Amino acid sequence: TFSQDGFEGEVTYKISYKNLPEEMGMYKAMLPKKTKIVIKNEWSNIEQNMMVVKMNVISNSKTKKSVMLIKGMGQKIAMETEDTTQQNGSSFTVTKTTEMKIIEGYKCNKVMLKDTGSNEIVMWITKELPAYKNNNLPDVELDGFPMEFSFEKDNMKMRMTASKIDKKKIDDKEFEIPEGYEKKTPEEMAELFGNMDGMKM
């Protein structure tokens, strides 16, 4: 019953961090512990709650356009962006391995992605679910569904692991800007956050 184009449903990933630098200690409590992604073919809506702010990124992998919704501190802001920075598949070398593990009942194979700056992303991909794309994922053919991804930078490690997969019909409304959101440009947002940073000091 599911479209051949891709996955349709909701996926919850739990997020863990290791070896956070000391200067991030005060932010540790604010870092998201989980994220939810609503997916329908080329559309995705990534939701994260960070203390007082709820953030959604709605993106379309075909048009490469995204909109970020920020709700919190009495504000509802929508910022549209065109994804010009998306990593080209060619900038990653993809190494598929025969290493396997089971995540949430799905058989996954380990795939390693390395970019030109020797950054490495380790992904665990299952072929038992249709692939999906969003602007947060490297633009490479993964031949399956990413159940886990992790990367290390300067000894710090972040890992996202699928903890719940719910295949279901998704309403197109999930990918629209809700009423009451004020549209801002990336420049206006930078200014707003610059002012907020100033308040924290």
C-alpha positions in Angstrom: 0.0 0.0 0.0 3.0 2.3 0.3 4.1 4.4 -2.6 7.1 3.1 -4.6 8.6 6.6 -4.6 9.7 6.3 -1.1 8.9 6.0 2.6 5.7 7.4 4.0 5.3 7.7 7.8 7.0 8.9 10.9 10.4 8.0 12.2 11.8 8.9 15.7 15.5 9.0 16.2 17.2 9.1 19.6 20.3 11.2 19.8 23.4 10.6 21.9 26.6 12.6 22.3 30.1 11.6 23.5 33.1 13.6 24.6 31.4 17.0 24.3 34.0 19.8 24.7 33.9 21.5 28.2 32.8 24.8 26.8 29.6 23.1 25.6 28.9 21.7 29.1 26.4 24.4 29.8 24.5 23.7 26.6 24.4 19.9 27.1 21.0 20.0 28.8 19.7 22.0 25.8 20.9 19.6 23.2 18.0 17.6 21.7 17.8 14.0 22.9 15.5 12.9 20.0 14.2 14.1 16.7 11.1 13.1 14.7 11.0 13.0 10.9 7.7 12.9 9.0 8.3 11.7 5.5 6.2 11.5 2.4 8.0 10.8 -0.9 10.3 13.8 -1.6 8.9 15.8 1.4 10.3 15.7 5.0 9.5 17.6 8.2 12.2 17.3 10.9 11.0 18.3 14.4 13.3 19.1 17.3 12.5 20.5 20.7 15.2 22.4 22.5 14.2 23.6 25.9 12.0 26.6 25.2 12.1 26.4 21.4 10.4 24.0 19.0 12.0 23.9 15.6 10.8 22.3 12.3 12.6 22.0 9.0 10.3 21.2 6.1 12.2 20.3 2.9 11.6 19.0 -0.5 14.5 16.9 -2.0 13.4 17.6 -5.6 13.1 21.4 -5.4 15.9 21.6 -2.9 13.9 24.2 -1.0 13.4 24.2 2.8 11.5 26.3 5.3 12.5 26.5 8.9 9.8 27.0 11.5 10.7 28.3 14.9 8.2 28.5 17.7 9.1 29.8 21.2 9.7 32.8 23.4 6.4 34.2 22.1 7.5 34.1 18.5 6.5 32.1 15.5 8.9 32.6 12.6 9.2 31.0 9.2 12.4 31.3 7.2 12.5 29.9 3.6 15.9 28.9 2.2 17.1 27.4 -1.0 19.6 24.7 -0.5 22.6 25.8 -2.4 25.1 24.2 0.0 23.9 20.6 -0.3 26.9 18.3 -0.5 27.2 16.9 -4.0 27.4 13.1 -4.1 30.7 13.4 -5.9 32.3 15.0 -2.8 31.8 11.8 -0.8 33.4 8.5 -1.3 31.0 5.8 -0.3 32.3 2.5 1.1 29.7 -0.3 1.5 30.6 -3.0 4.0 29.3 -6.5 4.8 29.1 -5.6 8.4 25.6 -6.1 9.7 23.4 -5.3 12.8 19.8 -5.3 13.6 18.1 -2.0 14.6 14.4 -2.1 15.6 14.0 -5.5 13.9 15.5 -4.3 10.6 18.6 -5.8 9.1 21.1 -3.1 8.4 24.4 -2.9 6.6 27.2 -0.5 7.5 28.0 2.2 4.9 30.8 4.7 5.4 30.9 8.1 3.8 34.1 10.2 3.6 34.3 13.7 2.3 37.3 15.6 0.9 38.0 17.0 4.4 38.4 13.5 5.7 35.2 13.8 7.8 33.5 10.5 8.1 29.9 9.6 8.5 29.0 6.0 9.5 25.5 5.0 8.4 23.5 1.8 8.9 21.2 1.3 6.0 18.3 -1.2 5.7 17.0 -2.4 2.3 13.8 -3.5 4.0 12.4 0.1 3.9 12.2 2.5 0.9 15.0 5.1 0.8 14.2 8.7 1.6 16.1 11.9 1.0 16.2 15.2 2.7 18.5 18.2 2.6 20.2 17.1 5.8 21.4 13.9 4.3 24.4 13.7 1.9 23.2 13.7 -1.7 24.3 10.1 -2.4 22.4 7.0 -3.4 22.1 5.0 -0.2 20.1 2.2 -1.7 17.9 2.0 1.4 16.7 3.7 4.6 19.2 5.2 7.1 18.4 3.6 10.5 21.5 5.1 12.2 24.1 7.7 11.5 27.1 8.9 13.5 30.0 11.2 13.0 33.0 12.3 15.0 34.7 15.6 15.0 37.6 16.5 17.2 36.9 13.4 19.3 33.3 14.5 19.9 30.8 12.0 18.6 27.1 12.3 17.8 24.9 9.4 17.0 21.2 9.2 15.8 19.5 5.9 16.0 15.9 5.1 14.8 13.9 4.1 17.9 10.4 4.1 16.4 9.2 3.5 12.8 5.5 4.2 12.1 4.5 3.6 8.5 1.2 5.5 7.9 -0.5 7.9 5.6 0.7 11.5 6.1 -1.5 14.5 5.3 0.1 17.1 2.9 -0.7 19.8 5.6 2.4 18.5 7.5 4.6 20.2 4.8 2.8 23.6 4.8 3.6 26.7 6.9 0.9 26.8 9.6 -1.1 30.0 10.1 0.3 32.7 12.3 4.0 32.4 11.3 5.8 35.5 10.3 8.2 35.1 7.3 11.7 36.3 7.7 14.7 36.3 5.5 18.0 34.5 6.5 19.5 38.0 7.1 16.7 39.1 9.4 17.1 35.8 11.3 20.8 36.3 11.7 20.1 39.8 13.1 17.5 38.5 15.5 19.8 35.7 16.8 22.7 38.1 17.0 20.6 40.3 19.3 19.6 37.3 21.4 23.2 36.2 21.7 24.0 39.8 22.9 21.3 39.4 25.6 22.9 36.2 26.9 26.3 37.8 27.5 
